[in-house]
Amino acid sequence: MNDCLAQYYRCPEKYLRLAQKGPLPANAGYFQFGEGAICYGSYVGREPAAYPSGTVLNALQDVEIKDGTTYLPFDPSQVVENLRREMYTVDWQQTMPASALARMYYLLRPFLPGHARKYLQAFYFRGWSELTFPRWPVDCSVDNVLAQLLLLSLKTTDTKRIPFIWFWPESAASCAIMTHDVETEFGRTRCQTLMDIDDSFGIKASFQVIPEQRYSVSPEFLSSIRDRGFEVTVHDLNHDGRLYMNRGQFLDRAAKINAYAVEYGTEGFRAGCLYRKQSWYDALKVSYDMSVPNVAHLDPQRGGCCTVMPYFIGEILELPVTTTQDYTLFAILHDYSIELWKQQMQLIMQKHGLMSFIVHPDYLVTSQQRGVYEALLGHLTRSEKESSIWMTTPGEVNRWWRQRAAMKLVNNVEGWQIQGAGAERARLAYAVLDGDRLVYEIDNVPVSHGAPQ
């Protein structure tokens, strides 16, 4: 039960004294665990809700503390995995019809005029703002569940603070990555311009390249990106919206995707349209994936992983998409400001999470669109300095998170020491009680955990 908490914080398990109140029933449902955390899983002794909307029971009322151990009416590992892997969508009756409709749309999309596409998109996304779960515009249920468990661990033990390995290198408060999905031949021709814009703000990004059918991918094109310090990852196979249609077809396409990853010399992948089936990821021989949204209300496939932190799906590290895509902002929300992005950034920074952006060279066409993007980059560079953000690339996040996952905290005569590759960049942090609040300290400098979201 303690493993998910220890892995998230990279803290010694001896401080985590959690136990289950009894055997879990087979059925699963929704319940709350403190403020800002909707859970999905099995529940001991009571019936969880069938739907996340409306009133759901609060598991904090059924927590028991006895002899220094916290007894929970659920399994935290099950709940965390259910949210991260979107297992709750199995119970959503609208999920399969909606996904089928979305796939049909993307199959016909190349042949539809612009006004028809916009009409169909408006029809498909109608009522999205009424969805209560995951929570728009950022859902931190996983992060809030784990923070609540660490808070309970502090309250039920004699220790004043729990040591852990800070989330980001060199005391960075949060992390941000910029990614560019290249979807058309026109987008391919705009890559150099987009790199010029990024470079003018001192930002390096990754370009997701479609291997087949959309445009040619030559070694010279890939070198033109890498030679400027940008990254390349594989973007689907042909971006036709059918990658996960059936297992057999997926395995055939995955084999080709894996071959292209080797050919391109990349470790990363993102599926077209952010389609995903996490239980099939074992067929992808990549190091990291960037296909799972935090909240997917405005994506073709509904759901969301409900966390702003990277997490492992088997051997693959998932870097979730935690902010709204530029196309969604411009074409669906008809918003030509950065206010939504700023709101999402603020919520993610409160949890010290990963801010990941998708901006397409295909859609930065007008001076207005380009102006919005430049305003975002300006805000990011200011936040990088003022809020201690680690502005980096997906590949660097992947390397760091894997190093952190292998590090250990060892207590010796000199106190707590971090051991493992990359330890020189890691920082020792502490979880501390401030009244009833959880507060983090890095090198004795308080860092607010942020209100639940």
C-alpha positions in Angstrom: 0.0 0.0 0.0 2.9 2.4 0.7 4.7 1.8 -2.6 2.9 4.5 -4.7 3.5 7.1 -2.0 7.2 6.2 -1.6 7.7 6.2 -5.3 6.0 9.6 -5.8 8.0 11.3 -3.0 11.1 9.1 -3.1 11.0 8.9 0.7 11.9 6.1 3.2 9.0 3.7 3.7 9.6 3.5 7.4 7.7 6.8 7.7 4.7 5.5 5.9 2.4 3.4 8.1 -0.7 2.8 6.0 -2.9 -0.3 6.1 -6.2 -1.4 4.6 -9.2 -1.7 6.9 -10.3 -5.0 5.3 -10.6 -7.0 2.1 -11.7 -5.0 -0.9 -14.9 -5.9 -2.7 -14.9 -6.6 -6.4 -17.0 -3.6 -7.5 -15.5 -0.1 -7.9 -16.9 3.4 -7.8 -16.3 7.0 -7.0 -15.5 8.6 -3.7 -13.7 11.7 -2.3 -10.6 11.8 -0.2 -10.3 15.2 1.4 -10.6 18.3 -0.7 -9.9 18.3 -4.4 -9.4 14.5 -4.8 -12.0 12.4 -6.6 -11.0 8.7 -6.4 -12.1 5.7 -8.4 -11.7 2.2 -6.9 -13.0 -0.4 -4.5 -14.2 0.6 -1.0 -14.3 -1.3 2.3 -17.6 -1.3 4.1 -19.7 1.1 2.1 -20.9 1.5 -1.5 -19.1 4.1 -3.6 -21.0 6.3 -6.1 -21.7 5.0 -9.6 -20.9 8.4 -11.1 -18.5 11.2 -10.1 -21.1 13.9 -10.2 -23.3 14.8 -7.3 -22.6 13.9 -3.7 -20.0 11.2 -3.1 -18.8 9.9 0.3 -15.6 11.3 1.8 -13.2 8.5 2.7 -11.6 10.7 5.4 -14.6 10.0 7.5 -13.8 6.3 7.5 -10.1 6.6 8.2 -9.0 5.1 11.5 -5.8 5.8 13.3 -4.6 3.1 15.8 -1.2 2.5 17.3 0.6 4.8 14.9 -1.0 3.2 11.8 -3.5 4.8 9.5 -6.2 2.4 8.3 -7.8 3.3 5.0 -11.1 2.0 3.5 -9.4 1.8 0.1 -6.1 0.8 -1.5 -4.2 3.9 -2.5 -2.1 2.1 -5.1 -5.3 0.9 -6.8 -6.9 4.3 -6.8 -3.7 6.0 -8.1 -3.3 3.5 -10.9 -7.0 3.7 -11.8 -6.7 7.5 -12.3 -3.4 7.5 -14.0 -4.4 4.8 -16.4 -7.9 6.2 -16.9 -9.5 2.9 -15.8 -12.6 4.8 -14.7 -13.6 5.4 -18.3 -14.6 1.8 -18.6 -17.8 2.7 -16.8 -18.5 5.7 -18.9 -21.3 4.6 -21.3 -20.6 7.5 -23.7 -16.9 6.7 -24.0 -17.0 4.1 -26.8 -19.7 5.8 -29.0 -17.9 9.1 -28.6 -14.5 7.6 -29.5 -16.1 5.9 -32.6 -17.6 9.2 -33.7 -14.3 10.9 -33.2 -12.4 8.3 -35.2 -15.0 8.6 -38.0 -14.5 12.4 -38.0 -10.7 12.1 -38.2 -11.1 9.6 -41.0 -13.2 12.0 -43.1 -11.4 15.2 -41.9 -9.1 15.6 -44.9 -12.1 15.7 -47.2 -14.2 18.1 -45.1 -14.3 21.9 -45.7 -13.3 24.1 -42.8 -16.9 25.2 -42.0 -18.0 21.6 -41.8 -15.2 20.6 -39.5 -16.0 23.5 -37.1 -19.7 22.5 -37.1 -18.9 18.9 -36.3 -16.4 19.8 -33.6 -18.9 22.1 -31.9 -21.5 19.3 -32.0 -19.0 16.7 -30.6 -17.8 18.9 -27.8 -21.3 20.3 -26.8 -21.8 20.2 -23.0 -18.1 19.8 -22.2 -18.2 22.6 -19.6 -20.8 20.7 -17.6 -18.5 17.7 -17.0 -17.4 17.6 -13.4 -14.7 15.0 -13.6 -11.8 15.2 -14.3 -11.8 18.7 -12.9 -11.3 21.5 -15.5 -9.0 23.2 -16.3 -6.4 21.1 -14.3 -7.2 18.0 -12.2 -4.8 17.2 -9.4 -6.7 14.3 -7.8 -3.7 11.9 -7.8 -1.4 14.6 -6.4 -3.9 15.5 -3.7 -4.5 11.9 -2.7 -0.8 11.3 -2.2 -0.3 14.6 -0.4 -3.2 13.8 1.9 -1.6 10.4 2.7 1.7 12.0 3.5 -0.1 14.5 5.7 -1.8 11.6 7.6 1.6 9.9 7.9 3.0 13.0 9.6 0.1 13.2 11.9 0.3 9.6 13.0 4.0 9.3 13.7 6.3 10.9 16.1 8.5 12.5 13.4 8.3 16.2 12.9 9.2 16.0 9.2 9.6 13.3 6.5 12.6 13.6 4.2 12.2 13.0 0.5 14.0 13.7 -2.8 12.7 16.9 -4.3 10.8 16.6 -7.6 13.1 18.6 -9.8 16.8 19.2 -10.1 18.6 22.0 -8.3 15.6 23.1 -6.3 13.5 24.1 -9.3 10.0 24.7 -8.1 8.3 23.3 -11.2 9.1 22.1 -14.7 7.9 23.2 -18.2 8.3 21.7 -21.7 7.3 23.0 -25.1 6.3 20.5 -27.8 5.4 21.0 -31.5 3.3 18.4 -33.3 4.0 18.7 -37.1 0.8 17.5 -38.7 0.9 18.6 -42.4 3.3 19.5 -45.2 2.6 23.2 -44.4 3.5 22.6 -40.8 6.8 21.0 -41.9 7.7 24.1 -43.9 7.0 26.2 -40.8 9.4 24.4 -38.5 12.4 26.7 -39.1 10.2 29.7 -38.4 8.9 28.2 -35.2 12.5 27.4 -34.1 13.4 31.0 -34.7 10.6 32.2 -32.5 11.5 29.7 -29.7 15.2 30.7 -29.9 14.3 34.4 -29.6 13.0 33.6 -26.1 15.8 31.1 -25.3 13.5 28.1 -25.3 14.2 24.7 -26.8 11.4 22.4 -27.7 10.6 18.9 -29.2 9.1 18.4 -32.7 6.8 15.4 -33.1 7.2 14.1 -36.7 4.8 11.8 -38.5 6.7 9.1 -40.3 4.3 8.1 -43.1 1.9 9.6 -45.6 1.7 13.2 -44.4 5.0 14.5 -45.7 8.6 13.4 -46.3 10.9 12.9 -43.4 14.5 13.0 -44.6 17.7 12.8 -42.6 18.4 16.4 -43.6 15.0 17.5 -42.1 15.7 15.8 -38.8 19.2 17.2 -38.7 17.9 20.7 -39.3 16.0 20.4 -36.0 18.6 18.6 -34.0 21.5 20.9 -35.2 19.8 23.8 -33.5 19.5 22.0 -30.2 15.8 20.9 -30.5 14.5 17.4 -30.1 12.7 15.0 -32.4 10.1 12.4 -31.4 7.8 10.1 -33.4 4.3 11.3 -33.8 1.9 8.3 -34.5 2.5 6.4 -37.7 0.3 8.2 -40.2 -2.0 10.3 -37.9 -5.2 8.7 -39.3 -6.9 8.3 -35.9 -6.9 4.5 -36.1 -3.8 3.6 -34.2 -5.8 1.8 -31.4 -8.7 0.5 -33.5 -7.8 -3.1 -32.7 -5.0 -5.0 -31.1 -3.7 -6.8 -34.2 -3.5 -3.6 -36.3 -1.9 -1.8 -33.3 0.8 -4.4 -33.0 1.6 -4.0 -36.7 1.8 -0.3 -36.4 3.7 -0.4 -33.2 6.4 -2.5 -34.8 6.8 0.2 -37.5 6.8 3.0 -34.9 9.5 1.3 -33.0 11.6 1.0 -36.2 11.1 4.7 -36.9 12.2 5.5 -33.4 15.4 3.7 -34.0 15.9 5.2 -37.4 15.3 8.7 -36.1 17.4 8.1 -33.0 14.6 9.2 -30.6 13.3 7.8 -27.4 9.9 9.6 -27.4 6.4 9.1 -28.8 3.1 10.8 -29.0 -0.1 9.4 -30.6 -2.1 11.4 -33.1 -5.1 13.2 -31.6 -3.9 12.1 -28.1 -5.5 8.7 -28.6 -4.2 6.1 -26.1 -4.8 2.7 -24.6 -2.3 2.4 -21.8 -2.7 -1.3 -21.3 -1.2 -1.8 -24.8 1.9 0.4 -24.2 4.1 -2.7 -23.7 4.3 -3.0 -27.5 5.9 0.4 -27.8 9.7 0.2 -27.4 10.2 3.8 -26.5 11.4 5.4 -23.3 8.7 8.0 -22.8 5.2 8.8 -24.1 3.4 12.2 -24.3 -0.2 11.1 -25.2 -2.2 11.2 -22.0 -4.0 14.5 -21.2 -4.5 15.7 -17.6 -8.1 16.6 -18.5 -9.5 15.5 -21.8 -12.8 17.3 -22.0 -11.8 18.9 -25.3 -9.9 16.0 -26.9 -11.4 13.4 -29.2 -11.0 10.7 -26.5 -12.4 11.7 -23.1 -10.8 11.0 -19.8 -7.6 12.3 -18.2 -4.9 11.0 -15.9 -5.6 13.5 -13.1 -2.0 14.2 -12.2 0.5 16.9 -13.1 3.5 14.7 -12.5 5.3 12.2 -14.8 4.5 8.5 -14.0 5.5 5.1 -15.2 3.4 2.8 -17.3 5.5 -0.3 -17.1 8.9 0.7 -18.5 7.5 3.7 -20.3 7.5 7.1 -18.6 4.4 9.1 -19.3 4.8 12.9 -19.6 1.1 14.0 -19.4 -0.2 16.8 -21.4 -1.2 19.3 -18.7 -2.3 22.4 -20.6 -4.7 23.2 -23.5 -3.5 22.8 -27.0 -3.2 25.8 -29.3 -5.8 24.4 -31.7 -8.3 23.9 -28.9 -7.7 27.4 -27.7 -8.1 29.0 -31.1 -10.6 26.9 -33.0 -12.8 25.4 -30.2 -12.7 28.0 -27.4 -12.2 30.9 -29.8 -9.8 32.4 -27.2 -6.9 34.5 -28.5 -5.4 35.3 -25.1 -3.0 33.4 -22.8 -5.3 33.7 -19.8 -6.3 30.0 -19.8 -2.7 29.0 -20.1 -1.7 31.3 -17.2 -4.5 29.8 -15.1 -3.4 26.3 -15.8 0.3 27.2 -15.1 -0.6 28.7 -11.7 -2.6 25.6 -10.7 0.2 23.2 -11.8 2.9 25.3 -10.1 1.0 25.1 -6.9 1.6 21.3 -7.0 5.2 21.8 -8.3 4.2 19.8 -11.4 5.0 19.5 -15.1 3.6 22.2 -17.4 3.6 20.6 -20.9 2.4 22.5 -23.9 1.4 21.5 -27.5 1.7 24.2 -30.1 1.5 23.3 -33.8 3.5 25.0 -36.6 0.4 24.2 -38.7 -1.8 26.6 -36.7 0.5 29.6 -36.1 -0.5 31.2 -39.4 -1.9 34.6 -38.6 -0.2 37.5 -36.8 -2.8 37.2 -34.1 -2.0 33.5 -33.5 1.7 34.1 -33.6 1.2 37.0 -31.1 -0.6 34.8 -28.7 2.2 32.2 -28.8 4.9 34.9 -28.3 3.0 36.2 -25.3 3.0 32.6 -23.9 6.8 32.3 -24.4 7.3 35.7 -22.8 5.2 34.6 -19.8 7.1 31.4 -19.6 10.5 33.1 -19.6 9.4 35.5 -16.9 8.0 32.7 -14.8 11.3 30.7 -15.3 13.1 33.4 -13.5 10.5 34.6 -11.0 9.1 31.2 -10.0 12.2 29.0 -10.4 10.8 26.9 -13.3 13.0 24.4 -15.0 12.4 25.1 -18.7 13.7 22.1 -20.5 12.9 19.4 -23.1 10.9 16.1 -22.9 14.1 14.1 -23.3 15.7 15.9 -20.4 12.7 15.3 -18.1 12.7 11.6 -19.0 16.4 11.3 -18.1 15.9 13.2 -14.8 12.8 11.4 -13.7 14.4 8.0 -14.3 17.5 9.0 -12.4 15.3 10.3 -9.5 13.3 7.0 -9.5 16.6 5.1 -9.0 18.0 7.4 -6.2 18.0 6.4 -2.6 17.9 8.4 0.7 20.5 7.0 3.1 20.8 8.2 6.7 24.4 8.2 8.0 26.5 10.1 10.5 26.3 13.2 8.3 22.5 13.0 8.1 20.4 12.2 5.1 22.3 11.7 1.9 21.0 11.2 -1.7 22.7 8.4 -3.5 22.6 7.4 -7.2 23.3 8.7 -10.7 22.4 12.4 -10.9 22.5 12.9 -7.1 24.6 16.0 -7.5 21.6 17.7 -9.1 19.1 16.3 -6.6 18.0 18.2 -3.5 16.9 16.9 -0.1 13.4 18.1 0.9 11.2 17.7 3.9 7.4 17.4 4.3 6.4 19.3 7.4 3.2 20.0 9.3 2.1 23.7 9.5 -0.9 23.4 11.6 -3.1 21.1 9.6 -1.4 21.9 6.3 1.3 20.1 4.5 4.4 22.2 3.7 7.5 21.4 1.8 11.0 22.6 2.7 14.0 22.5 0.4 17.3 23.2 2.2 15.2 24.7 5.0 13.5 27.1 2.6 9.7 26.8 2.9 7.8 26.0 -0.3 4.0 26.1 -0.2 2.3 22.9 -1.3 -0.7 24.8 -2.6 -4.4 24.4 -2.0 -6.1 21.2 -3.3 -7.4 21.5 -6.9 
